[in-house]
Amino acid sequence: MKIDIFTIYVFLLCLACAFGMVWAIVWRAYAHVAGVSAWAASSLCLACAGAFLVAHGLSGDEDVSLAARICITFGLCLFWVGARRFTGQSAAWPMVAAIVAADLVFALATQGRAVAQSIGFSVSGAVVFGLVIQTLLPHVATSPAARLSVLSLAVAILGEGLRAVIVVMFAMDVLPETLSRPIGLFAVICMSFGIVTCHFGFILAVMERVRFELSTLVVVDELTGLASRRHFLSQLGIELGRAQRTGRAFCLLVVDVDAFKAINDAHGHAAGDLCLRRFGEIASTRLRRRDVVARLGGDEFGIILPETRLDEAMRVAEDLRLAVRESPALYKEQEIVLAVSIGVTEWDPLRASTIEDLVGDADRALYWAKESGRDRVAFFPGPMQPVTE
């Protein structure tokens, strides 16, 4: 079976259309992911280029070939735009316009000179591939999708370079047609493989991003940015297991914002949300990096203090209570003074053997602090009085 350039053009047209449909579905499902719209538009441009190439193969019209070239260049530039948007950078439209304009001017200036046009086309493609690689390189260490895309585009650059070399050698009669044709086809295959594999890399990148967003929803409280209840209980279970293995104690704090309903009634729910975020900010700055602070629900928070004895945990709780009192929330130029009640408990292998036991003890201490007048720290098991006032 003989495979010629025209056959490859038809294959690329079908492939571009297929990817166009895939990206249309991805865009419809994940339009919120930055870069997806640019990658979908890139597939559309490449599909148009494939149609122009097939038309050129049938008619031999050079204007159609020029249209195909510009569509390819712009489509590849959209590849780069998508990568920049996906990685949190600007689209760099002036650079895209400069690349497309330079390629168009060069193509018009070299009309009728096939060798020069072919070299210019290879250079423009390699430049864009290089820009995409440059954009993705900082993410190679952490993203399999970035590694796949960079590797595939390196293969595409190899194809572009090989294609340019073959054209020059053939024009200089250094390489016979019997060798230049199969090598040229191999170069086209390299470029096609690189672009197709890069598409898969970008689709994988979208899946990575969506998976990360879903996992973030599970472990992070949307309102405060603190850990979620589910993540907190998971970490509490891990810490409990570690304590049971090593015998090293840890403490659990349960915190409740005092008079939170009154704040909501007096200032509105927006002010209440602000107060919750304010507490999260204060707690995050007062705790160690290894400590875990989470919003358990409503106006209740939980704090895990690994490898901490009760006396130290009480100091931490008291420091946090005073910091909250001295750091009001500012809502519409009005200060809202906050106060918290905190219940503290220490892991005891003879008493608290489960997560439910620990949380129950901390809740009893919190109840103690609130029943004794609020804005207090209490611990359980302990005296029937709050420790601080």
KOLLUM-777698 format. One record per residue (C-alpha): residue in three letters; x, z, y. Coordinates in pm, whole numbers. Layout:
<sites>
   residuo       px       pz       py
       ALA        X        Z        Y
...
</sites>
This chain:
<sites>
   residuo       px       pz       py
       MET        0        0        0
       LYS      140     -101      340
       ILE      106      155      620
       ASP      157        9      966
       ILE      127      146     1320
       PHE     -234       30     1354
       THR     -332      222     1040
       ILE     -171      535     1186
       TYR     -362      479     1512
       VAL     -691      473     1321
       PHE     -592      785     1128
       LEU     -498      966     1449
       LEU     -830      868     1607
       CYS    -1022     1018     1314
       LEU     -803     1328     1320
       ALA     -847     1377     1695
       CYS    -1224     1342     1660
       ALA    -1225     1597     1379
       PHE    -1025     1845     1585
       GLY    -1248     1774     1883
       MET    -1551     1882     1681
       VAL    -1369     2192     1555
       TRP    -1265     2292     1907
       ALA    -1618     2231     2035
       ILE    -1744     2485     1780
       VAL    -1462     2729     1861
       TRP    -1531     2692     2233
       ARG    -1903     2752     2184
       ALA    -1838     3066     1979
       TYR    -1540     3206     2175
       ALA    -1575     3067     2527
       HIS    -1470     3407     2665
       VAL    -1119     3365     2519
       ALA     -891     3223     2789
       GLY     -743     2885     2701
       VAL    -1006     2771     2453
       SER    -1177     2537     2700
       ALA     -844     2370     2785
       TRP     -761     2319     2417
       ALA    -1106     2172     2354
       ALA    -1060     1934     2650
       SER     -715     1843     2515
       SER     -869     1736     2185
       LEU    -1123     1525     2373
       CYS     -845     1351     2569
       LEU     -646     1283     2254
       ALA     -958     1142     2086
       CYS    -1006      908     2384
       ALA     -639      810     2356
       GLY     -687      732     1988
       ALA     -983      509     2072
       PHE     -775      327     2335
       LEU     -487      281     2088
       VAL     -719      130     1828
       ALA     -865     -101     2095
       HIS     -513     -198     2200
       GLY     -422     -274     1839
       LEU     -721     -509     1817
       SER     -690     -676     2158
       GLY     -328     -638     2264
       ASP     -444     -559     2619
       GLU     -165     -372     2803
       ASP     -409     -204     3042
       VAL     -576      -40     2743
       SER     -235       74     2620
       LEU     -165      228     2962
       ALA     -497      413     2953
       ALA     -408      548     2609
       ARG      -70      665     2734
       ILE     -214      853     3031
       CYS     -482     1014     2812
       ILE     -211     1132     2572
       THR        5     1272     2851
       PHE     -286     1451     3016
       GLY     -414     1575     2679
       LEU      -74     1722     2596
       CYS      -59     1882     2940
       LEU     -394     2047     2867
       PHE     -229     2185     2555
       TRP       17     2356     2788
       VAL     -255     2469     3028
       GLY     -441     2630     2739
       ALA     -127     2811     2624
       ARG      -63     2942     2976
       ARG     -418     3064     3021
       PHE     -418     3223     2677
       THR     -102     3417     2760
       GLY     -242     3537     3094
       GLN      -68     3288     3325
       SER     -209     3045     3582
       ALA     -302     2693     3480
       ALA      -18     2528     3684
       TRP     -230     2228     3781
       PRO       24     2101     4039
       MET      282     2072     3762
       VAL       31     1893     3539
       ALA      -51     1647     3818
       ALA      321     1585     3877
       ILE      387     1514     3508
       VAL       91     1276     3474
       ALA      172     1100     3803
       ALA      539     1062     3711
       ASP      448      917     3372
       LEU      199      675     3529
       VAL      448      558     3794
       PHE      718      509     3533
       ALA      480      318     3305
       LEU      374       86     3588
       ALA      734       34     3699
       THR      848      -61     3349
       GLN      558     -284     3249
       GLY      678     -559     3020
       ARG      988     -362     2916
       ALA      888     -208     2585
       VAL     1213      -17     2531
       ALA     1198      161     2868
       GLN      831      240     2829
       SER      883      383     2482
       ILE     1172      602     2597
       GLY      975      725     2898
       PHE      677      810     2680
       SER      898     1005     2438
       VAL     1061     1196     2725
       SER      727     1292     2882
       GLY      594     1412     2547
       ALA      908     1612     2472
       VAL      897     1773     2818
       VAL      539     1893     2769
       PHE      614     2020     2419
       GLY      912     2206     2561
       LEU      693     2367     2828
       VAL      448     2487     2563
       ILE      735     2632     2358
       GLN      871     2807     2668
       THR      527     2960     2729
       LEU      493     3085     2371
       LEU      848     3206     2307
       PRO      795     3559     2450
       HIS      517     3610     2193
       VAL      697     3478     1885
       ALA      811     3824     1771
       THR      458     3967     1760
       SER      232     3669     1685
       PRO      235     3457     1366
       ALA       26     3200     1555
       ALA      295     3169     1824
       ARG      565     3125     1560
       LEU      367     2852     1386
       SER      299     2670     1713
       VAL      661     2687     1830
       LEU      790     2561     1495
       SER      539     2276     1483
       LEU      618     2166     1839
       ALA      990     2173     1758
       VAL      913     1922     1483
       ALA      714     1714     1734
       ILE     1012     1713     1975
       LEU     1232     1601     1686
       GLY      991     1314     1626
       GLU      992     1215     1994
       GLY     1371     1219     2006
       LEU     1403     1023     1683
       ARG     1153      767     1808
       ALA     1349      713     2130
       VAL     1679      675     1942
       ILE     1529      426     1695
       VAL     1387      214     1978
       VAL     1723      200     2155
       MET     1918      121     1837
       PHE     1674     -151     1739
       ALA     1689     -306     2087
       MET     2070     -313     2067
       ASP     2057     -475     1722
       VAL     2238     -175     1577
       LEU     1958     -100     1330
       PRO     1781     -373     1130
       GLU     1403     -389     1129
       THR     1394     -301      760
       LEU     1529       42      852
       SER     1385       89     1199
       ARG     1024       45     1088
       PRO     1016      320      820
       ILE     1224      554     1040
       GLY      991      484     1331
       LEU      690      562     1114
       PHE      859      886     1008
       ALA      906      975     1376
       VAL      536      914     1443
       ILE      449     1127     1141
       CYS      671     1408     1277
       MET      492     1395     1611
       SER      151     1388     1444
       PHE      243     1673     1212
       GLY      364     1880     1506
       ILE       50     1828     1712
       VAL     -186     1887     1418
       THR       -5     2201     1305
       CYS        1     2327     1663
       HIS     -378     2289     1671
       PHE     -397     2515     1367
       GLY     -159     2755     1540
       PHE     -383     2775     1846
       ILE     -695     2825     1633
       LEU     -510     3105     1453
       ALA     -419     3250     1794
       VAL     -787     3260     1890
       MET     -867     3439     1564
       GLU     -588     3689     1633
       ARG     -724     3754     1982
       VAL    -1082     3804     1859
       ARG     -965     4035     1581
       PHE     -766     4237     1834
       GLU    -1068     4264     2064
       LEU    -1286     4384     1776
       SER    -1028     4640     1666
       THR     -998     4759     2026
       LEU    -1373     4815     2041
       VAL    -1339     5036     1733
       VAL    -1048     5252     1854
       VAL    -1100     5260     2233
       ASP    -1387     5408     2432
       GLU    -1507     5134     2664
       LEU    -1599     5362     2955
       THR    -1291     5586     2979
       GLY    -1022     5386     2800
       LEU     -952     5689     2581
       ALA     -965     5684     2202
       SER    -1307     5640     2046
       ARG    -1479     5899     1829
       ARG    -1410     5695     1516
       HIS    -1041     5666     1595
       PHE    -1024     6035     1684
       LEU    -1173     6143     1352
       SER     -937     5910     1171
       GLN     -637     6060     1350
       LEU     -770     6410     1287
       GLY     -785     6334      916
       ILE     -427     6205      923
       GLU     -308     6516     1108
       LEU     -496     6743      868
       GLY     -333     6572      571
       ARG       11     6607      729
       ALA      -48     6978      797
       GLN     -160     7036      440
       ARG      156     6863      308
       THR      407     7027      541
       GLY      240     7354      636
       ARG      299     7284     1005
       ALA        6     7398     1216
       PHE     -177     7193     1477
       CYS     -458     7268     1720
       LEU     -787     7104     1805
       LEU     -954     7125     2148
       VAL    -1315     7034     2223
       VAL    -1388     6987     2594
       ASP    -1724     6968     2768
       VAL    -1778     6872     3133
       ASP    -1980     7151     3289
       ALA    -2309     7073     3467
       PHE    -2276     6704     3386
       LYS    -2652     6650     3386
       ALA    -2669     6799     3735
       ILE    -2403     6553     3853
       ASN    -2605     6264     3713
       ASP    -2927     6393     3870
       ALA    -2767     6452     4211
       HIS    -2544     6146     4242
       GLY    -2660     5895     3980
       HIS    -2520     5772     3651
       ALA    -2248     5568     3822
       ALA    -2108     5891     3964
       GLY    -2134     6052     3620
       ASP    -1937     5766     3465
       LEU    -1676     5803     3738
       CYS    -1641     6173     3660
       LEU    -1587     6098     3291
       ARG    -1318     5845     3378
       ARG    -1162     6096     3616
       PHE    -1136     6354     3341
       GLY     -978     6094     3114
       GLU     -715     6018     3379
       ILE     -634     6387     3430
       ALA     -613     6460     3057
       SER     -391     6158     2992
       THR     -138     6274     3252
       ARG     -134     6636     3128
       LEU      -79     6572     2758
       ARG      220     6461     2553
       ARG      252     6103     2428
       ARG      190     6211     2069
       ASP     -126     6407     2157
       VAL     -460     6233     2099
       VAL     -742     6257     2353
       ALA    -1077     6091     2287
       ARG    -1430     6075     2417
       LEU    -1651     6201     2137
       GLY    -1978     6110     2308
       GLY    -2165     6186     2628
       ASP    -1961     6437     2828
       GLU    -1772     6576     2527
       PHE    -1405     6509     2458
       GLY    -1167     6602     2179
       ILE     -790     6662     2189
       ILE     -548     6686     1895
       LEU     -221     6872     1958
       PRO       15     6799     1664
       GLU      265     7068     1558
       THR      125     7314     1812
       ARG       51     7683     1765
       LEU     -247     7858     1918
       ASP      -63     8029     2206
       GLU       83     7697     2325
       ALA     -253     7522     2283
       MET     -418     7788     2498
       ARG     -162     7723     2773
       VAL     -227     7350     2752
       ALA     -604     7407     2769
       GLU     -575     7640     3067
       ASP     -346     7397     3249
       LEU     -597     7119     3187
       ARG     -889     7332     3305
       LEU     -715     7417     3632
       ALA     -604     7056     3685
       VAL     -963     6934     3649
       ARG    -1091     7194     3895
       GLU     -824     7098     4150
       SER     -876     6719     4114
       PRO    -1227     6624     4228
       ALA    -1373     6281     4171
       LEU    -1428     6070     4482
       TYR    -1760     5887     4483
       LYS    -1872     5698     4793
       GLU    -1635     5904     5008
       GLN    -1785     6224     4869
       GLU    -1585     6468     4655
       ILE    -1747     6584     4332
       VAL    -1581     6901     4206
       LEU    -1547     6905     3829
       ALA    -1521     7192     3585
       VAL    -1476     7197     3209
       SER    -1524     7443     2927
       ILE    -1274     7419     2642
       GLY    -1290     7545     2286
       VAL     -963     7580     2095
       THR     -893     7631     1727
       GLU     -578     7631     1516
       TRP     -558     7485     1167
       ASP     -555     7760      910
       PRO     -508     7658      545
       LEU     -708     7962      434
       ARG    -1009     7874      649
       ALA    -1026     7518      781
       SER     -965     7287      488
       THR    -1176     6991      608
       ILE    -1238     6797      928
       GLU    -1588     6945      944
       ASP    -1444     7298      927
       LEU    -1201     7231     1212
       VAL    -1460     7068     1437
       GLY    -1705     7347     1359
       ASP    -1453     7614     1462
       ALA    -1370     7431     1787
       ASP    -1742     7390     1862
       ARG    -1795     7764     1814
       ALA    -1516     7834     2062
       LEU    -1669     7586     2308
       TYR    -2009     7750     2271
       TRP    -1842     8082     2344
       ALA    -1684     7950     2664
       LYS    -2010     7799     2789
       GLU    -2222     8103     2705
       SER    -1975     8321     2895
       GLY    -2027     8136     3222
       ARG    -1854     7798     3177
       ASP    -1528     7681     3338
       ARG    -1345     7880     3073
       VAL    -1117     7848     2770
       ALA    -1199     8029     2447
       PHE    -1067     8014     2092
       PHE    -1205     8067     1744
       PRO    -1159     8277     1543
       GLY    -1095     8529     1813
       PRO    -1246     8803     2025
       MET    -1606     8781     2130
       GLN    -1496     8714     2486
       PRO    -1350     8410     2666
       VAL     -975     8428     2712
       THR     -972     8283     3066
       GLU    -1204     8288     3362
</sites>
